[in-house]
């Protein structure tokens, strides 16, 4: 059973002045969380409508594409709506690469990036989102910390309702997603675009329902057959002993909250701050 760290709590403050507590787990990650949010606590959270699962559930593919086009126009990027409607993964890869090569801290690039992945999700799956993202995005830059690989000893692929967790969130793709998206079968490009867990981002996710992070990965054996021939070179590039399928999909549960209360608040308000309490 997880041990909770009652000495340390966090709180989410909403724009209607209501609060929701997060009880932190007792792990080596807890002091890092404490230091990060001691500084971020007074920084307003740039909560986007698509960080709310209720909003995402209401969207159709045409809605998401329309927003992607608008963000693209702000950045001088032309988006092919037909290819997006067709769910053309090669095209999604191409416009994702535009983001990779041009992101300069402008928050519009992050909105553009979010909507590429929303297009992928909506066009390829009918699965409803069941988590809430609390992320300071570009405002968190100075507080991104190096990831300690020993923290994976506390990781899991099984998330329970009410868990508050963090996941891999590097600029690029995991090796699995690289393979899944039919990126070029080129080791140099693989090492350039796909990354292990390098940074610990203050990007926390609250689960509003149980999640198995390995669910629906029916192509696992196909990926592992592909990966076994490439992993040694890739791991040498990143100075790792190994990085396997489970590592690529693991999360760190940092705490727990009242999920019913969270849903009630999200129906009428939006998160404004995440603070240590």
N, C-alpha and C positions, 0 to 999 in steps of 0.2 A: 504494500500500500504506500502511496506517496506521503511524504512528510511535509507538512505545511509550516511556513516560517511566520508565525504569528507576530513576531517582532517587526516584520516589514510587510506593509500593505501598499498597494497602489490604489488610485481612484481615477475613474473616468468622470470628468465634469462635463455636463451637457449644457447646451445653450439656453435651457430653461431653468438652470441653476440646480438641477437634480444631480445626484452623485451615485456612482456604482463602484463598490469596492472589488479589488482583485487581491485575493490572498495568495502570496507568493510561496512557491515550493522552496524547500531547503536544499539547494544544490550549489555547486561552485559558481554557477551562472548568476546567482542572486546578487552578490556584491557588485557585479558588472551592471546589472539592471538598475540597481540603486544609484550608482554614480551617473549613469546616462540620464535617468529621468529626474535626478536632482537638478540638472541643467535644463532639460527639455520641458520641465513642468510648467514654465511660464510662457512657453512658445505655443501659440494657437495651432491646433491640429488642422492641416489642410484637408479636411474630410470631403471627399468627392461623393456625388450621388451614387456612383457605381461601386463605392466601398460598402454600400448597404445592400444586402442580398434581396430585400424586398423590391428595391428599384431594379436590380438586374433581372429578377424573375419576370418583371413586367415588360421587358424589352423583346422586340423581334429583331431578326437579323437586319432588316432594312433600317431600323432605328439606330443600331450600332454603326452600320456602314455610314449613315448620314453624319453621325458625330465624328467618325474617323476622317471623313472627307473635310469637315469643317476644321478640325485640328490640323490636317495636312495643309490646307490652304493658308493657315496662319504661319506655317513654317516654309511655305513655298514648295510643298511636296504634292504632286498630283497622284490621286488614288484612283485606281481602276475599279469602279463599282461592280462591273460584270464579273471580274475575277474574284472579287470578295464574295459576291452572291453565290458563285460556284464553289466556294470553299477551297480555292486553289492554294494548296499549302506551299507550293514553290513560289507563288506570288507573295504570300504572307512572309516567307523567308526573305524575299527581296526587299520588301518595305521595312522589315525588321532590321535588316542590315543598314538601311539608310539611317535609322535611329542610332544604331551602334556607332556608326562612323561620324555622326554629326551632333550627338548629345553634348551640350555645352553648359548644362546647369539651368537652361531655360525650362521652367515647369511645363510649358506647353508640349515639350518633347515627351515628358512623362505621361501626359494625357493622351498623346498620340500613341505612345507605346502601350498604355493600358487598353486602348481600343483595338489595337491589332490583336491582342490576346483575347479580348472579349469577342471579336469576330471569329477567331478560331474556336472558342468555346461554344458559342451559339450555333455556328454552322456545323460543328462536328459532334455535338452532344445535346441531348435533351435534359441532362442532369441539372437539377436546380441547385444554385449556390447555397451553402449552409454555413457560411462564416462571415464575420465582419472584420474588415481591415482597418487598423489604426496605425497610420504611418505618416511620419512627418516629411517624407519625401526629401526634396533637396534641402530642406531646413535642417535635416539631421546630419548633414555632411561632416562637420567637425567632431561629431560624437560616434561615428562609425568606428568600431573596435576590431582588432585582429581576431579571427576565429581561432579558438584553441581546440585542436582535434580531439583532445581528451574529453571534451564535452559530449562527444558522440556516445560515450559510455552511459549517458543519461537520456539518450534519444529514444524515440518510438515511432512506429508507423501506424499506431492505433490511437486515435484521438477520441476522447469522450465529450459528450455534451457539456458545455461550460468550461472546457479547457481553454486556457490562454497560451498560445504557443508561437514559436518563431520557426521559420523555414529558410532554406537556401534561397538567396535572392540576388545573385550576382548579375552583373551586366553581361549577358550571354545566355548560354543554354547548358543544361546538364548533358553529359554524354548520351543519356537515354533520349532526351528530347531532341538532341542533334540527330540521332539515328531515326527517331520517330518522324521527324520533319523532312526526311530524305535530303539532308544537307549533303554537299559533295563528299564522296568517300576519299578524302584526302587528309593524311595525317597532319600536315602543316595547318590546314584550315580547322581540323578537329581541335588541335591544341590551342589555336587562336581563339576560337569561338566558345568552346565548352570548357567549363571551369569547375573545380571542386568548391567546397565551402571555404572561402578565403576571409570574408568579412562578417562580423556580427552586426547586422543592421537593426536599429531600433524600429522594427517593423513587426508589430505584434498582431496576432489574429485571434479572434474569439470565436469558438465553435458554437453554433446554435443547434448542432445535432452531431451525433457520432459520425466519425469518418475513418475509413481504412485507407491509408495513403497508398496501399498497394492494390486496392480494389480495381477491377477492370483492366489490369495490366496483363491481359491474356497473351501478349506477345513477349513476355519476359524471357522465355527460353530462346526465342529468335534473337532478341537483343543480346543475350549473354553469349550466344554462339558468335555473334558479330564482335562483341566487345573483347572476348578472350584473345583475339588476334591483335588488338589495338591498345589494350589497357596498359601493357608494360611500357610502351613508348610514351603514352600519355602521362602515366604516373611518374616516369622519370622526368618529364618536362616540368611537372608541378611538384617534384621532390616529395612524392608520397610512396609509401610501401604498397598501398592498394586503395581502390575506391570502387565499391561494388554497387549492385543494383539497389540494395537496401540503403546504403549510405546516401545514394542520390535522392531517395524519397523520404528520408527520416526528418523528424521535427523534434524540437526541444520544447517540452511543456514547462512553462515558467510559473504558472499559477492557475487559479480557478475563479469563476464568478457565477452569479445567479443568472442563468440564461433566460429565465422567464422575465425577470426584471429588465434585462437588456433589451429583449424584444418589445416590451411595453414602452420603454423609453424611446427606442428607435422609431416607433410609430408616430411620435409627436415631436421629436427633437433630434439634434445631431450632436455627436461628441465634439467638445471644444478643447479640452485639455486632458492629458494623461500625466498624473503627478504621483510622486511618492507621498505617502500619508503616514 
